[in-house]
Amino acid sequence: MTWRNVRIIFAREIRDQLRDRRTIFMVAVLPVFLYPLLGLSFFQIAQFMGEKPSRILVIGAREPLDPPLFENNRFCEMFFASPAEARLLELTFFREEPEDHGLLRAPEGWETLAKEAITSQDFDAVLVFPPGFAGELARFREEIRRQLTAHFPGDIRNPADTHFESTGSKDHDELSHSGGIPPGKGQPVIVARSAIPSPQIYYSSAQERSQTAYNRLQRVLEQWSTQVMIANLAAAQLPPEAARPFRLEIADVSAGTSLQGAAVWAKIFPVLLVIWSLTGSFYPAVDLCAGEKERGTLETLLSSPASRKEIVLGKLAAITLFSMATAVLNLVSMGLTGWLAFGNLPQFSAPPLSSVLWLGLALLPTSAAFSCLALGIAAFARSTKEGQYYLMPLLFVTLPLVGLPMARGLELDLGTALIPITGLVLLLKTLIEGQIAEALRFVAPVTAVTLGGCLLMLRWSVQQFNREQVLFRESERFDLTAWLRYATRRRSVPTPALALLCGVSILLVRFVLTQALARTSLTLSFMQQALITQLVVVLLPVGVMTGLFVDRPRETLLLRWPRWRHVLGAALLAVALCPAFSTFKLWVTKLYPLDPAIAEYLKQLSTSVPDWPTLLFVMALVPAVCEELAFRGFVLSGFRSGLRPLEAVVYSAVFFALTHALMQQSVVAFVAGLVLGMLALRTGSLYPCVVYHAMHNGLGLVLGSITAEVYRQHPWLESLASWTEDGLMFRGPIVAAGILAAGLIVSWMIPHSPDRPTPEHDAD
């Protein structure tokens, strides 16, 4: 590889992009004006976003309340932080007519009247005081005073010598008549608690105005309830401090430092970095690949002395530069706009200066990774119009990985650090918040995942440029009739599109069936649910698509009779890899812990085994048959007809992993899918895969049924594994010996592998 050619191509692409007005607008013009215009628009719209008063209907407030709740047909201003807040609640008092008196005595009458007032949208909420509420409240307070006077005739008492207990009237009468309250210091005063009916708030959760009215009304009543408590304490000759002896003092240690308000910027900057790195790389990539196809200059570039790898590196450097420029300008514009607009708020401040350093370090690998991805996708596009269509699906895949770190409770750990994009966003968030020591622990895994993604995307881009059928696909007009005729044509093996359709169909059927079973009243056992899932979710779509689109189902589903070595080798391979998969499963569970409720449910299933033959049939044999027919049969054969064998194995393993309900199971299933896919390629038959799959599931059930008591009863297990909270943990030498044995078994099977079934399976 000649770096001079890379520099020449890089300079060429930079000149071309600087002449393109669309690229200049996306990179330089849009970021500079976007955020100030958004801020200006926000302040203009805010003029019409003032808080609207809530209309409240008050029923049953004829009697004066003590302490007072209303004054001048409004709530008392003492319950609000400012008079303006008091004006946000407009009260209308219901005038009771003589004919309404009997109706309002029953709760049904209140509810009917309140519903009519809200549904007619005359009022946003209704506050109802039960009949006699004020009198009951006054009698309760007088009862406190009377009982204190009866127990302590003097004018003054020491509150420290008395403690109060609340009980029902019946219990109090029994204690009083039995003389069970002895006089003396520290004696209890039993307060007879009468049944005071509670005020009720009626509102509609379907209306936002009604919800706002409810929240405002609830805050007022809570303040008034505090005043009622103070009045009751005064009746007991106790100070208000007796109920609240202390107040919480709050101190923000970041106040006055550069980290004040860093939590806000920590959520904004990493997301903007990822989104604009992706967007800033996509449009130049489309113009440098699909645009050159339309202009007819790509052929000239490919005929130059530069190799395909040098061409990719030159274009990649140019795209990465524009991606970085787009991200930097957006971050600077966003930071300055936010600081100028909200910098005067006490809880807000300018972005920490340290954030510039962390974002700068993450900028290059992030832009490079997205540039590699955008370059490969743009090379696949026939035209710039088609290339722009690919941006939205790419954003749909990226946004969940960006939004996941914003969820509450998700913190940076080893498990989240290994998730692409998510780990990078969490690392930046932690660094900007000032938790340097915590973030440095996970710099290595995040860097490894990010750089590994860059290398994989770079290799994929080079492969795209090495495939003539990708670079020189001609744009054609889409004919729906011709496409339907082509799609429904029966063929010897399915196409990659049919394999993709089969995998997506299985996922959709699983989602629909899961939701349907959850909504029905059917009570199915775990065995019945597992059996229905395999037959309906996995086997049914495969059977339908095989019958509709395939002429030779035996060839598609790899239903060839295997050699005895393949069957025996598959069984031995499952046994040899059992310790490794068991250990890998425990590692995955530690990285991504199960929900406690799910873990307890799975533990009960593994320990309660009423019928082992039925369990092995439903949980080991049936999934082995159904899933192998689907993923190593139809899906793998379809992908092999248009992709390289290794790519087909990876894609089939991805769909195999996605069909599992739990994320922890999906990770283990992906690795198992790779082993099963290679086994299908080596043997050319589905039967060894079924044997391996059934043995793998069966051994997992056996290991899961071993409890601590069983482990102690069999001392020979101590030489193989140790007992942990999550179950058996195989010892390192056993795992290593199993992997070594698996390699020997595979080498024993390889010389006896048949030739590839058909040339069309390996066609590029």
Buried (B, 14 or more C-beta within 10 A) or exposed (E): EEEEBBBBBBEBBBEBBEEBEBBBEBBBEBBEEBBBEEBEEEEEEEEEEEEEEBBBBBBBBEBEBEEEBBEEEBBBBEBBEEEEBBEBBBBBBBEBEEEBEEBBEEEEBBBEBBEEBBEEEEBBBBBBBBBBBBEBBBEBBEBBBEBBEEBBEEEEBEBEEBEBEEBEEEBBEEBBEEEEBEEEEEBBBBBBBEEBBEBBBBBBEEBEBBBBBBEBBEBBBEBBEBBBEBBBBBBBBBEBEEEEEEEEEEEEEBEEEBBBBBBBBBBBBBBBBBBBBBBBBBBBBBBBBBBBBBEEEBEEBBEEEBBBBBBBBBBBBBBBBBBBBBBBBBBBBBBBBBBEBBEEEEEBBBBBEBBBEBBEBBBBBBBBBBBBBBBBBBBBBBBBEBBBEBBEEBBEEBBEBBEBBBEEEEEBBEBBBBBBBBBBBBBBBBBBBBBEEBBEEBEEBBBEBBEEBBEEBBBBBBBBBBBEEBBEBEEEEEEEEEEEEEEEEEBBBBBBEBBBBBBEBBBEBBEEBBEEEEEEEEEEEBBEBBBEBBEBBBBBBBBEBBEEBBEBBEBBBBBBEBBEBBBBBBBBBBBBBBBBBBBBBBEBBEBBEBEEEEBEEBBEBBEEBEEEEEBBBBBBBBBBBBBBBBBBBBBBBBBBBBBBBEBBBBBBBBBBBBBBEBEBBBBBBBBBBBBBBBBBBBBBBBBBBBBBBBBBBBBBBBBBBBBEEEBEEEEEBEEEBEBEEBBBBBBEEBBEBBEEBBEEBBEBBEEBBEEEBBEEBBEE
